[in-house]
Amino acid sequence: MDIVALACGWALPWMLGAALLRAIDHGAVPREDPGTVAWTIGCGWFLGTFLLTLWMRALSATGVKFGVIVVAVPLAVIAGLAAWLAWRREGRTLGPSVRASGRVLAGAALHGRTRAAWRALLAWLIFRFALLLCETLSRPLFAWDTWAHWATKARVWFELQAIVPFVATPQWFDLAGAAYTDSNPHYPGTIPLLQVWGATVLGRWDDVLVNLPWWLTGVALALAIYGFLAQRSLCPLWALVGAWLVVSLPILDVHIALAGYADLPMAAYLTLAVLAGWRWTEQRQRGDAALALLFGVACVLVKNPGKVWVLVMLPGAVVALMPRHGLRIALAGLAGVIAALLILARLDVVVLGYRLHLDFALPWRGLIDAYLAYANWHLLWYGAIAAAVVGWRHLLSRELAPLTLVVLAGLLFLFFGFAFTNAKLWVEDQSTVNRATLHLAPLLVVWMLVAFHAWMVRLTPAVTEPGKQEAAG
């Protein structure tokens, strides 16, 4: 019964998000396209769960105690209305969408070795997610940050059926225990609220079953990335390779199996916010604009570094919205930000808990071990370097420049943090370096594949041109 309750509890926000996207996004993009279906379903999870946490915040702010009825019924009504509106607009395309998606899953449009590779890779993904599900449903909450920052809030809020404030330790002592505290009382409440909802559906706190959202986040992220790449003229196999590259990253799988951290949702919301914004600049679909804005807000409400990651998106937005002069403006802005940070570093200030200090001592050994030597990332960074080398002609093209600028700004953010703040102390022990990099990693994979694709498209005319010339002769 627990699994049935959880399945219904998490199906509700997923259906809510997918139905809202389907209802809002009605226009030029064909709904029967399997890439669009995968993108809608994948993003639907993130939209629905974020709206769920916002609704729970609103209930608590008005003094309403958490419960299955008060939380679920309004969301179910909205989901039903959105689904009805989508059905009324495009009900005739639902059948073709399902059939087309089924044909894609079966590899019907592929032939020979390509079809065999597709089916083998799909089987690998299914098997991998099955193993991760077994891990998720058999491990209790893991130690360190899960216990210290996140689940502390979730457990208290579930028991009280409301969001109550957490205060710093000195204030907690002053209040003689009349408030609550943990290692980071000022961390956002989005992640704990997901655990609160799972426990509310179960009717009890369960250290194992409250971790299910992390597995669902991995599945939804794979679907969304596949859908995005499939819509960018990549063949279905290469789109699936992109999803496989993301979910096969060892550090990402660790954050699914050892659930409870906020870094995996942070990575997903950052990646999808950028991709949705990119889609909007090209297709001008209302759903993409709404996703980009909401997912940007989600970045801030998931983890404190999300405030910086939202700023990292700005160079890409400038380039996309100002095609004539945006690239120059964005590069000038990055240079100005770097200069400002160097000035602040001389003042020895603290930003988001990190102390800036102009003492350049980049921990090269720890970074090389993390990115190029250890098994945390497989060959991701080798692939990224190769993509930059072979696709350098296209990295700042009108089509690829927005994503390139976001990736560049993200790498500069990581570089500055590891070089000029106390975060460098956590590079050698391989802790924060990998978790902070995970935020950017899925987006880096997408950028890498798109850059390789642009390079391959450029090579195609060079290969076929001699044959055309002979035929003309």
N, C-alpha and C positions, 0 to 999 in steps of 0.2 A: 504493500500500500504506500510505503514511503516513496518508492520510485514513481508510482502513478501520480501521487500528489505533487512531487517535484516536476514531473513531466508536464502536468497541467499548469503548474505555477510558472514555469519558465516559458512554456509555449505562449502564454498570454502576452507578455511584452514583445516576444519575437513576432507574433502575428500582428500586434499593434503597430510595430515599426514598419513591417513589410506592407501592411494594408495602407498606412498613411503615405508611404512612398508611391505605392501603386496609384493611389487616388490623386495625389498632387501632381505626379509626373506624367502628364498626358500630352503627347505632341509628336515631334518629329522622329523620336527613336522608336523603332518597332518593338512592341512588347513581346513578340514571339521569338526574338533573338535570345538564344540561350545565355549569351554573355550578360545581357540585360537582366534576365531572370536571376542569374547567380549573384550579380551585383545587388539587386534589390533584396534578395533573401539575406545575403551576408550583411549588408548595411542595416537591414531591418532589425537584426539583433541588437546592434549598438544603439540605434535610434530608440528602440522600444525600452531597453533597459535604462537608458539615460532618462527618458521621460518618466519611467517608473520611479527612479530616485528623486526626480523633481517633484512628483506627486506626493511622495512620502514626506519630503521636506515641507510641502504646503500643508499636509495634514497635521504634522507635528506643530507647525507654526500657529495653526488655529486651535490647538488643544485637543485634536481628535487622536485617540489612541490607535496604534496600528492593529489591524486585524485583516483577515482574508477578505471579508465582505467589503469593508470600507475602502480597501486598496484596490481590489480586483474589479468590483462591479463597474465603477466609472470608466476604468480602462477598457473593460470588455465592451461597454456600450460604444465608446469611441472607436474601438477596433471594428465592431460590427457595422457602424455607420460608414467608416472608411472603406471597408470591404464591399459594402453595398454600392457605394458611389463608384468604386473601381469597376465592379461588375456591370453596373449600368452603362458606364462609358465604354468598356472594352470587353464585355463578357464573351463576345464571339472569338476573341483571341486567346482565351484561357486554354481551350483545348489544344490549339496549335502550339502554344507555349509549352504545355506539359509534354506533348508528343515530341517537339523539337528537342527539349531538354533530355528526354529519354533516349533519343537517337544519338545525341552527343555523348551521354554516359556510356552507351554501348559502342561508341566509336564508329557509327554507321557511315559517317562521311569520310572516314579515313580508310586507307588501303595498305595491304602488305605489312611491311615492317613498322610503318608509322602506326597502324592500328594495334599491332602487337605491343609496341612501346607504350601507347596510350593506356591499354588495358593493364599492362604490368605496373605502370606508374600509379594508376588509379587504385589497383589492388594494394600497392604498397602504402598509399595514403590511408586507405580504409583500415588496413592492418595496424598501421602506426597509431591511428586515432583510437582503435580498439584497445591497444596496449595502454595508451595514455588514460583512457577511461577507467581501465582496471586500476591503474595507479591512483587516479583521483578518488575513486570510490573505496579505496582500501587504506589510504593514508590520512591520519588526523592532521590537524593544523600543525605546520612545521614551525620550528623555532625562529629566533631572531626577530626580524621586523614584523613578521606575521603576528607574533605574540605581543611585540612591544608597541606597535603603532596602529594596527588596523583592527584586528579581531577584538582587542580590548573595548573599543567603542561599540563594535557590533554586538558583543555580548551584553553590555550594559543597556544599550538601546532596545535590544530584544526583550530583556527582562522587564524594563520599564515601559515598553511599547510606545516610546517617544524618544525624540532626540534631545538629549540633555548636554549642556556644555562640559567640555573638558578644560581644565586649567593647568597652568604650569605648576611645578612642584612647590616653589615658595608660596604661591597663592593658595595652594591646597593646604599647606601647613597653617597658613593664616586663618583659613576657614575651618580649621579643626576637623577635617575630613567630611565637611558638608558638601563637597563637590567631588568630581572625579578627575583623575589624572593618569597619564601614561607617558611614554618616552617622548612622544611628539603630540601634545594635545591640540596643536593648531593645524594638524593635517586635515585635508578636506574629508567630508563624510560620504562621498559617493561609493567608494569601495565597501566600507562597512555596511551601507544600506543594502547592497546586494546580498550580503550574508544575512542581514536582518530579515529580508523578504524570504529567503530560503528557509530560515528557521521558523518564520511565521507560518508558512505553508505547511511545514512539518508539524507545527504545534509544539516543538521543543527545540532546544539547542543541540546540534549534532556536529561535533568537530570534523567529521568526515563529509557529510552530505552538503554542508554549507559551501563546500569547495567546488561544486559542480559548475558554477558560472565560468570558471577559468577554462575548463574543457570546452564548453560551448563557445567561449570567446575565440579559442583556437580554430574551431570548425568554421565559425562565421568569418573570421579573418581570411581563411583559405578560400572560401566561396567568393568573398568580395574582391580579393586580388585576382582570382581567376576571371571573374566577370569583367573587371577593368581591363585586363590585358587582352581578353578575347575580343573586346570592342575596339582595340587599337590595331586592327589588321594583323595581329599575330595569329598564327594558325592555332587550333585548339590544343595541339600537343604542347606548343611552346607556352601557351597561357597556363596549362596545367603544370609545366615545368616551373613557371614562376611561383605558383602556389606551393609546389613541393619544396622549392628552395627556401621559402619563408618558414614553413612549418617543420622543416627538417633541421633548422638551426638548433644545435644542442642547447644553447642557453635559453632559447624560447621554449623548447620542450620541457626544460627544467622548471620554468615558471608555470607551465600547465600542470605538471605532475606534483610539484611542491607548491600547491596553490596558496594564495593568501596575500601575495605582494601586489602592488599597484602598477608595476612596470609593464606587464603585458597589456592591460587595458590602456595604459598611457601610450604605448607603441601603436596599438590599433587605432585609437582615436586620432593621434597625430597623422598616421599614414592616410587614413580615410578622409580626414579633413583636407589634406593637401590634394588627394586624388579627386575628391568631389569638387573642390574649387577649380581644379584643372579641367574637369569635365564641363563645369559650368561655363568657363571662358570659351569653350569650343562649341557646345551645343545649346547653351542658354536655356537649360531646363530648370524649372522652379525647384524641383526636388533636389537637384545638385546644389543650388544656392542655399537652400534650407539646411542641407546636410553639412556643408562647409561651415556655416555659421554655428550651428548647434554643436558640431563636433569640436570646433574651436573653443566654445564655452566649456565643453566637457573636458578638454585638456586641462583647463584651469581648475576645474572642480574634481579632477581625479587625483592630481598630485601637484605639490607646490612648484616643481620645475616646469609644469605646464605653462606657467606664465611666461617663461623664457621661450619655450617651444612655440607659443603663439607668435611671439616677435620674430622667431626664425622664419615663419611663413611669409612675413611681409615682403621680403625681396622678390619672391616668386609672384606674389599678388601684384606688385608694382610692374613687373615685366609683362605679366599677362594682360593687365588692364591698360597699359600704355605701350603698345607694340613699337612705336616709333622711337621714343626716348627712354623707355622704362629700364632698359639694360644699363644704360649709363647712370641713370638715377640710382638704381639699386646698387651698383658697384660703388658709387660715390657714398651712398648711405652706409654700406658695409665698412668702407674705409673710415668714415666718421665714427661709427660705433666702436671700431677697434681702437681708434685714437682716444675716445672718451673713456673706454675701459682701462687703457694704460694709464690715463691720468688718475682715474679713481683708484687704481691699484697702488699708486704712490701714497694715497691717503690712508691706506690700511683700513678700509671699510668692510662691513659685513652685508652681503646681499643674499637673501633667501637661506641664511644659515651658513654661507660660505664666505670665508675671509679672503678678500682680495689683497694681494701683496706683490709688489713688483720685484719678485725674486725668481727669475726664470731658471728653473731647474727641472725641465721636463723629464719624467721618469721613463727614459727610452726603453730600458730593459723590460720594465713591466708592460709597456704598451706593445712592444714587439712580441713578448711572450703571449699576451692576451689575444692579439689580432692575427699573428702570423705563425706562432709556434704551437700553442696549445689547441685543444680540440673544441674550444668554445664556439667557433664560428665556421668550422669546416674550411672551405676555400673562398669564403665570401670576400675577404679583403683582397685576395689575389685576383678574383674575378672583377672586383671594382676597379682595381688598378689597370687590368687589361682593357676594360670597357672605356676607361678614360684615355688610354693610349690609342686604341684603334678607332674610337669614335670622336676624337678631339675636334674634328671638323664640324660636328653636329651638336656639340654640347651647348653652344650658345645660339643655336638656330632658333627661329621664332617658335617652332613646335616644342623644342626640348628645353629652352632656356629657363622657363618658370621652375621646372622640377630641378634643373641643375643648380639654380640659385638657392633653392631651399636646401638641397643636399650640401652645398658649399657652406651656407650659413650654419647648418647643423654641425658640420665638421669643425668649423671655426669655434663654435660654442664649446664643443667637447675639448678641442685643443686648448682654448683659453682656460677652461676650468681645470684641466689637468696640469697646466703649466704655471698658472698664476694664483691659484687658490689652494686652500688646505686639502682639496680633493686629491691632490697628488699623493697624499699619504695613504690613500686607499687604492692606489694603482698597483703597488707592489704586492699587496695581499690578494689581488684579483677579485675584489668585491665590488665596489662602486663602479669601477671602470666598465665592467661587463653589463651591469644593470643600467647605467646611464647610456651606454652605446645601444642597448636593446631598443630604446625609444626610437632611434633612427634607422635601425637595421632593416625592417620590412620595406621602408621607403627606399633605402639604398638598393635593395634587390630589384624593386620595380624600375628604378632609374637605370640600373645596370642592364636589364633586359631591353628596355626601350632604346638605350644607347646602342646596344649590339644590333637591335633590329634596324635602326637608322643606318648603321654602317653596312649591314647586309643588303638593304634596299639600294644603297648607293653603288654597291658592287655589282648588282644584277645587270644594269645596262652595259657595264664594261664587259661582262661575260657574253652577253647576247649580241653585242654590236657587230663583231666580225661576221657572224652568221648572217645578219641582216644585210651587211655590205655584199657578201658573196651572192646572196639571193638577188640583190638589186643588180649585180653585174651580169 
